[in-house]
């Protein structure tokens, strides 16, 4: 079951990055790069951290409003299109992803295996800011019209690449935390379409997705631009790589064909 594979990926990222000494050392070193100079990030003027700036959703304090608006749009599309199964599954994806993030943040331990400074011991796995665009993108796959579905996926993937890169390059989250959020959203999406086969996109009505080279190349460009910093090339490239992997995971989950098989 694809949901199980994404779940195993989530567990592997957690165990390797957080529960091993070498994983902690690598991420702590990356986490420290440039975090004292947030103004050096190219995306800083759009982050909401700059005085008087308006954050791109769901950055900073716009996270909850973005989530509420996204849920409202899902409800409206469900009522207008009368796609009850799809709407219920879409709501389930968002609620499970964002709610699961809250539960996991409070239950998954982050053991200190390397004597890290206290400011690096806060639990942030998985990333909440990354979970929101990932979940809303996959929810949109279920409720939008098949005609515009490929464009909704592309727009969502580009949005996710931007937010994931921002979360990593601004020092808010480690690369493993943004990857964990994307894997969690993919697992919830696949679980929802497996439990409710009627909600899964119909392969016979779904138009061909946009060519992967267009979507993924655009996502890479957005990730590189959003992760760029003036003070560290290494940190910029690692943050961009993590953001691109998040975008690729969600794109793969969205354009793949869920199995139309009822649970046994």
Order of alpha helices (4+ residues) and beta strands (2+ residues): alpha-alpha-alpha-alpha-alpha-alpha-alpha-alpha-alpha
